[in-house]
Amino acid sequence: MTTPQYPGYPGDGSQSGHNPQGGGVPGYGVQPGYGGNPQAGAAPGYGPQPGYGDQPGSNQQAGYGPQPGGAPGYGPQVGAAPGYGPQPGMDAGGGMPPYPGGAMGGVPMSVGDGLSWAWSKFKDNALILVAGIGVWSTLSLLGGFNFHVTLNGQEYGVGFGVPFGGYISAAASLFAPMVTANMSLKVATGRPLEWNDLFSFPNVIAGLLAAFLSYVAMIPAALLCGFPAFIVLFLFYYSVYFTVDKGVDGIAGMGASWNILSSHVGELLPFALTGAGLYIVGGITVFGWLVTVPLAVLMTGYSYVRIQGYDVVR
């Protein structure tokens, strides 16, 4: 397991000192030096921090009550994924500051809000998003395609491909999810996009494994009748996001994705259907995918962050 790419979600299991209260991504045990500290989670030498719930034995300063939009004491958030409970020190007076820009709560999570946020962020980062997603989408299509139809005994067809395109396409299909997950998470958490993000692969081995096994899992489902493949795709859609965000291994990322998506089908299925619609519209309009695909990618980052009880940077 590697260091999380974006540490700092309070209660997401990615920070040192987190002791999972049942479920969650494995591997984030109590770090030496934090267990048994009356001010769990606080840095040594720094006394109780005002404003994060009642401090045992401390005199809280006036004006630092519960923060707007957040539960008093930063308790578990309504709708948050199971297994991502509060960190030690949040309720006990550790005073851990919120994840940069990732405020607790926020406006209600919805497809409308997600699409509006994605459009706003797309306009702010249009050039790099179009370039990055365009490059990887093009590489993924180099395997080519063939279409044939027979009319009145005469076969007609059209095809496209490049030498070794199939190998390039297969490799791109494994690496592209890491790039898109990394870019969407950076936007969702207020980090500026850089051009080297187009070829940045955080936690690469775990990400490749998660992407590969997710594709493999869809094969038998697709052979059944096709529809089960979409169910598998839905349940494993956050696999690479967890490897990039939390630094977990590929299997743990797949398990976390399955748990959170299967537990929040009603909330996340509309996002999946909207994303599929954006891909379809982009394909029909030929060049429209340069806009619709980045929107779908950003909405995935939005739903990933919001379903865990935190807001995106706006």
RARARA-V201147 format. One record per residue. PHI is phi in degrees with one decimal (NA if undefined). Layout:
phi->PHI
phi->PHI
This chain:
phi->NA
phi->-103.8
phi->-66.1
phi->-55.4
phi->-67.5
phi->-125.7
phi->-68.5
phi->127.7
phi->-63.5
phi->-62.0
phi->83.1
phi->-94.0
phi->87.2
phi->-99.1
phi->-104.6
phi->-63.0
phi->94.5
phi->-80.6
phi->-116.7
phi->-55.2
phi->-101.1
phi->85.5
phi->76.8
phi->83.6
phi->-76.6
phi->-70.8
phi->107.3
phi->-112.9
phi->-77.6
phi->-70.6
phi->-86.7
phi->-56.7
phi->94.8
phi->-112.0
phi->-68.4
phi->77.8
phi->-75.7
phi->-55.8
phi->-107.4
phi->-60.2
phi->88.2
phi->-86.8
phi->-68.7
phi->-57.1
phi->91.6
phi->-113.3
phi->-66.2
phi->-56.7
phi->-92.5
phi->-73.3
phi->97.3
phi->-125.7
phi->89.8
phi->-66.2
phi->-95.3
phi->-60.4
phi->73.3
phi->-117.1
phi->-99.7
phi->-74.9
phi->-74.9
phi->-66.3
phi->90.6
phi->-116.9
phi->-79.8
phi->-55.9
phi->-78.2
phi->-60.1
phi->87.2
phi->-119.3
phi->-69.7
phi->-55.5
phi->76.3
phi->57.5
phi->-76.1
phi->-60.1
phi->-88.5
phi->-65.0
phi->86.7
phi->-71.1
phi->-64.8
phi->-62.6
phi->95.2
phi->-112.0
phi->-73.9
phi->-66.2
phi->-77.7
phi->-57.4
phi->104.0
phi->-73.5
phi->-82.5
phi->-88.1
phi->99.2
phi->-74.6
phi->68.3
phi->-72.2
phi->-68.4
phi->-61.4
phi->-57.9
phi->-51.0
phi->79.1
phi->-90.9
phi->-62.6
phi->-69.4
phi->76.1
phi->94.0
phi->-66.0
phi->-58.1
phi->-71.0
phi->-158.3
phi->-63.2
phi->-61.7
phi->-65.4
phi->-63.9
phi->-68.3
phi->-63.9
phi->-64.5
phi->-62.2
phi->-64.8
phi->-61.9
phi->-73.1
phi->-63.8
phi->-63.0
phi->-74.9
phi->-130.7
phi->-57.8
phi->-62.3
phi->-71.6
phi->-68.2
phi->-64.1
phi->-64.8
phi->-65.2
phi->-70.1
phi->-63.5
phi->-61.0
phi->-73.7
phi->-66.8
phi->-65.0
phi->-61.8
phi->-70.2
phi->-97.2
phi->-68.7
phi->-65.7
phi->83.2
phi->-152.4
phi->-136.8
phi->-131.8
phi->-131.5
phi->-143.7
phi->-111.9
phi->-126.9
phi->53.3
phi->79.5
phi->-108.7
phi->-92.5
phi->-123.6
phi->-161.4
phi->-142.9
phi->-152.3
phi->-151.1
phi->-179.4
phi->-129.4
phi->-56.7
phi->60.6
phi->-62.0
phi->-63.8
phi->-69.1
phi->-63.6
phi->-62.8
phi->-64.1
phi->-65.0
phi->-62.8
phi->-67.0
phi->-88.6
phi->-86.2
phi->-57.9
phi->-58.9
phi->-68.1
phi->-66.3
phi->-67.5
phi->-64.3
phi->-62.3
phi->-67.5
phi->-68.3
phi->-69.9
phi->-64.0
phi->-65.5
phi->-64.4
phi->-107.2
phi->80.1
phi->-93.6
phi->-68.4
phi->-77.2
phi->-126.5
phi->-66.2
phi->-72.5
phi->-66.6
phi->-64.2
phi->-131.8
phi->-105.4
phi->-128.0
phi->-61.9
phi->52.4
phi->-60.8
phi->-64.2
phi->-64.8
phi->-64.9
phi->-62.8
phi->-64.4
phi->-63.3
phi->-65.2
phi->-63.5
phi->-67.5
phi->-65.9
phi->-65.6
phi->-61.9
phi->-63.3
phi->-79.2
phi->-63.8
phi->-62.9
phi->-65.4
phi->-69.7
phi->-69.4
phi->-66.1
phi->-166.7
phi->103.7
phi->-62.8
phi->-57.5
phi->-63.1
phi->-69.5
phi->-65.7
phi->-63.3
phi->-58.7
phi->-62.7
phi->-70.3
phi->-104.0
phi->-67.1
phi->-91.9
phi->-55.5
phi->-69.7
phi->-59.6
phi->-68.3
phi->-67.1
phi->-72.9
phi->-79.5
phi->-98.1
phi->76.0
phi->-82.7
phi->-78.0
phi->-61.5
phi->-65.7
phi->-64.2
phi->-63.3
phi->-65.9
phi->-64.5
phi->-65.2
phi->-62.7
phi->-58.8
phi->-63.4
phi->-73.6
phi->-74.7
phi->-70.1
phi->-85.9
phi->-133.7
phi->-59.2
phi->-60.3
phi->-83.1
phi->-99.0
phi->-60.4
phi->-58.4
phi->-68.4
phi->-64.5
phi->-67.1
phi->-65.3
phi->-61.7
phi->-61.3
phi->-62.7
phi->-64.8
phi->-64.5
phi->-65.4
phi->-60.7
phi->-62.7
phi->-68.2
phi->-66.6
phi->-87.2
phi->66.6
phi->-98.3
phi->-65.2
phi->-63.4
phi->-65.1
phi->-106.7
phi->-69.7
phi->-67.5
phi->-58.3
phi->-63.4
phi->-63.6
phi->-65.2
phi->-66.1
phi->-66.1
phi->-65.8
phi->-62.0
phi->-60.0
phi->-67.1
phi->-61.9
phi->-72.9
phi->-67.5
phi->-68.6
phi->-91.9
phi->96.4
phi->-121.9
phi->-97.7
phi->-82.8
phi->-76.4
phi->-111.4
